[in-house]
C-alpha cells in the first residue's frame, strides 16, 4: 500500500538548468501557511530581464552584463548568461561565499570581490562605485541595475501563475523579504489582478534604509538579501500593507525553527519571513499566507545553523506593534504600512495617508 502522503508528478525534460531550478516547490506548513521554496528565486528576475533585453536588442549574444550582488542574483545572472551566450561580470559583496564564487568562476563570470568589511553600508557603496568605474572604462558593458530597473519584475509573472495554479481558490496574503523589491512587486501585481485586496507583508532588518530603520545597527546582521544600505528604486513602497523589522537573532530563531518543525533548510531571509508569517497567520486566519523562500541555507551554515542551540524559542517571540517610524524598537517591530509611499520624512504615522510615487516612475541611476 502506498504511503498516504505520497504524491505523483510529471517528469519534465529541461533544455537548461535555469528551467529546472526556477520553479518553486509549494509546501503546506500549516492550515493557512504555505511555503514557496526556491533553490534560487532570482532566476526569475535574471531570466525575465535578460529575455526582455535580448528581445529589445538592448543586448546581444557576446555582450557583457555587469552588476553588483551579495551572491544569489550573481549566480542567477551567471547561469542566465551561460544559457544565452552572454559574458558576465560580477562586483561581489564581501559576503559572497567561496562556494558561490567558485560556481561563478566555473560559469565563466569575472568576479570583483570587495575586501572583508564589517560595515555592509560601506560594502554596498563600494560595489556601486566599482560598477561605475567599470562602465567608464568599458562603455559597451550593460549594467543590469537589479536594484533599480523594473525589467526585473517581469519574470515573476510566471511565478504568480504557478501560485494561482497551486492555490486556485485561496484568498492569499504574501509574506516576503523586501530586498531589492523586485520579487515583491513582480509577484504581487499579477496576483492583485485577480484579488486587489491581496495583502503584501514585507520583512526588513534593522539598519535598512528601505523602510526607514537606518538609524539602527545590528552588529550580527548578515541578511544581505533582505535589506539595503542605499535606496533601491525597485522597492515600491506603495505596494506594501504591513512591514516587519527584525533582528538577526529573531531571524535566526525563525530559520532554525523552520528546519526543526518542517525539515526545510532555507536561508536567513526565509527564516525571518517564516516567523512573520506565523504571527500574521494567527491574526488573519481567513487568508492563506504565502511565504516566499528565496534560497537554501547553504551560505548560512556557520553563522546560523551551526549555532542552532543559541536560537531563541520562536514561541516566546512577539513583535511590538508601532504607529510611526519614530517608535521603531528592536528586536522586532511591526507597523501597518497601508500602501503608503516612501518613508520620508521618517515619522510616517498610521492614519496619515501619503501619496506614493506613480507606478511608472523611472528607474534610478544607482
N, C-alpha and C positions, 0 to 999 in steps of 0.2 A: 504493500500500500504506500503510495507516495506521501511524503510529508505534507501536511495540510497547508503549510505556509509557503510551499513552493510555487513558483510562477514560471511561465514559459515566455520566451522572447524570440523574435525573428532574427536570425543571423544575417548580418549585412556585410558585404564586402566593400571596403573603402579603398579609394584610389590614393589617399594621402592620410597621414596620421592626424592631421588637423581635423578631419571629419570624424575620426574615431574618438577624439578626446573632447570635442567641444560640447556635445550634448550632456546635460546634467542627468544624474540619477535622482529620482524622486523617492524620498524615504519618509514614511509617516512616523514621526517621533511621538505623537500623542494624538488625541482626538481632533484637535484643531491646530496642530503644528506640523508642517511638512517641510523637510529639508530638500532644497535643490542642490545636491552635492556635485561640485565640479572638480575635475583634476586641475584645470586651469581656465577659469571663467573668461579671462581676457582674450582667449582665442576668438570669441565673438567680436570684441572690439577691433582686434587687428584684422581679422578676415573681412569684416564689413567695411572698414576704412580702406584697406588695400584694394579690394574689389571695386569700390567706388572710384578710387583714384586711377586705377587702370582703365576702367570704362570711360572716364572723362578724358583720358590721355594726359593727365597731370604727371603721371609717372609711366615709364615703360620698362620692360624686362631689361636688366643690366644696370638700371639706375640704383643709386644708393639711398636707402631710407635711414634716417638718424633720429634717435630720441633718447630721452633720459628715463631711467626706470629704477625701481627698487628691486626688480627681479622678475616678477610674474609677467608683466607686459613685455619685458625684454625677451623672454623665452617665447612668448606667443608671437611677437613680431618676427623673431628669427625663424620660427617654424613656417610662418606665412611667406616670408621672403624665400625660404627654401622651396616652397611649393610653387611660387610664381617666377622664379629665376631673377630675383632682385638681390642686391647687396644690402647688408645690414650693418649699421654702426651704432653701438650702444654706449652711452655715457652712464655708467653703472654707479648706483649708490654704494656707499661703504658697507651697507647691509647685505649686498648680494653675496650669496654663499659660494664657496668653491664648487659645490655640486652644480649650481646654476651656471656659473662662469664656464666650467668645463663643457657643459652642453652647448652654450652659446658659441664657444670657440670651435667645437666639432661641427656645428651647423654652418660655420664659415663667417660668423659675425666678428667684427672687430670690436674689442671691448676696451673702453677707457674707464677704469675704476677709480673712484675717488679714494684718497688715503683714509685710514681709520679716523673717525671723527665722532665724538660722543654727542655733539650738538647736531641733530638732524635738520635744524633750520639752516645751519651753515652748509650742510651737505647738499640740500636741495638748491640753495643759491649757487653753490659752486658748480653743480651739474648744469644748471641753465646757462651760466656764464661759459662753460666749456662748449656746450652746443652752439652758442652764438659765435664763439671763436672758430669752431669748425666750419660754420656756414660762411664766415668771412673768407676763409682760406679755400673752401670748396663750394662755391655758389651753386654748383649743379646738384648738390645733395638736397633731398627733400626732407624737411623737418616734419615729423608726424604730429607733433604737438598733442599728445594724448591727453594732456591736461586742459586743452583749450579748444580743439577743433571738434565740433559736434558731429563730424563724419563718423566718429567712434560710437555714436548711438546706434548706427544703422543695423549692425549685426545682431543686436539684442531683440529685434522684432521677431526673428526666427525663434529665439528662446521663449518669448512671450507666447508664441503659438504652441510650443511644446507644453508650457504651463497650462494653457487652456485645454489642451488635449488630456493632460493628466488629471486636471481638476475641473471638469467641464461645467459642473453645476454649483461649485462652491463660491460663495462670496469671499473675496480674498482681502488680506492685508499683507503688504510686502515689508519685510524687515531686512535691511541690508546695511553694510558698512558704506560710508559715503565715499571715501577715497577720491578718485578723480571725478566722480559724479556721473561718468558715462554709463555704467551698468544700471544705476538707479533710474536715470532719465530714459535710457533706451528701453528699459523693461516696463516702467510704469505707464509711459504714454500709450503704447498699444493696448495695455490691459485696461486703461481708463476709457478707451474707445468703446468697450463693452460694458464697463461699470465705472462711470465717472466718480463714484464715491469711494473707490478703492483707496484705502489709506497707504501712505508711504512713510515708514518709520526709519529714520537714519541713525546710525551709530557713529560716534566720534570719540577720539581720545582727548583727554585734557591736553592743551597746548596747541591744538589745531586752530588755524585762522578761519577755516571754512564756516564755522558757526559760532565764532566769537569767544573762544576759550583760550586765546593766545597768551593771556596774562599768566596762565598756569604752566608749571613744568612738572613732568613726571619722569624722574631720573631713570626709571626702568623701562620707559616706553620704547617699544621696538615695533609698534604696529604701523609699519611703513605704508601699508596699503589701505589704511582706514582714515588717516587724517592728512593734513598738509601744513607746511610752514610758509607757503606762499599761496596767494589767491589762485583758484582754478576756475576758469570761465565755464567749464563743463559741469560745475556744481550749480544746478538750477534750484535755488532755494525755494522758489515758489511752488515746487512740486511736493514738498515735504509737509506732512501733517503733524509729526511729532519727532523730536530729536532726543537722543540719549547720549550723555557724555560719560565715559567710563575709564577708570584707571587700569593700568597694566595688571594689577593683582586681581581685579574683578574679571577682566578678560581672560586671564589665566584660569580662574575658577570655572568659567563657562566652557573653556576649551577642554579642560580635564574632565569636567562633568559630562560633556558630550560624548567623549570616548568611554567613560566609565558606564554611562547609562545605555548607550546605543552602539558602542564599538565603532564609532565614526572618528577616524584620525584626520582632523581638519586643522586649518590654520587659525591663528590667533584672532583675526577679524571675524571668522565664523563663530568662534567661541564667544566673543563679545556679543554678536548678534543673537546667538542662542540664548544667552542669559536674558537679553532684552526680549526675545520672542516669548520666553516662558512667562515673564511678567505681563506683557501685552496680552497674551492669550487668556490669562486669567481675567483680565479686565473686559475683554471683548470676546466672549465665548461663541458668539454668533458668526464670527468670521474665521476662516482657515488662514492661519498665519504662515505665509511662505517665507521661509528662512533661506536667504541666498548665501550659499557656501562657496567662496571664491577659489579656494585651493586646498591642497592637502597639508598635513602638518610637518612635512619633512624639514623645512627650514627653521622650525621651532623646536627641534628635538632637545637641544642643550638648554635653551633659555626657558622652555615651558615644560615639556613632557618629562625630562629627567628630574625636574623639581616638583613632580606631581604631589608629593607629600606636603609641600608648602601651600598648596592651593586651598583657599578658604572654602568652606561648605556653602555651595550656592543657595541652599535652603535658608541660610541666615542673612542673605543679602537683599536689600531693598533700596531703590533709588529715592532720593529726595525730590519731590515734585516742586518745581520753582515757577514763578510767574514772570521773571525777567532775567536777562543775562547777568545782571548785577548780583543775582542770588546764586550763581553757579557755585556748587560745593562738591569738591572731591570727597569720596572716591566715585560716586555715581549720582548724577543728577538727570532729571528728565523734564521736558517742557513741551507743552502743546505749541507747535510752530504755526499751525493754521495756514499753511501755504503762503507765508509772507515772502517778501523779497530778501535781499542781502542784509545781514545784521549790522547796519550802520545808521546811526550811532549804536554803541554797544547795548544800550538799555532798551532792547525790544521787550515790550510789555504785553502780556496776554490781554487781548481785547482791543489793542490798537493796531488795526489792520493797515499795513503799509503796502502800497502798490509795489509789485515785483517787477523786475526787468521783463521786457517783452520776450515772447518765445523765439523770436527771430533775431535776437541780439547777435552781433558779430563776435567771432572768437577773438580772444585777446592775443597779444603778441608774445606772451610768456616771458 
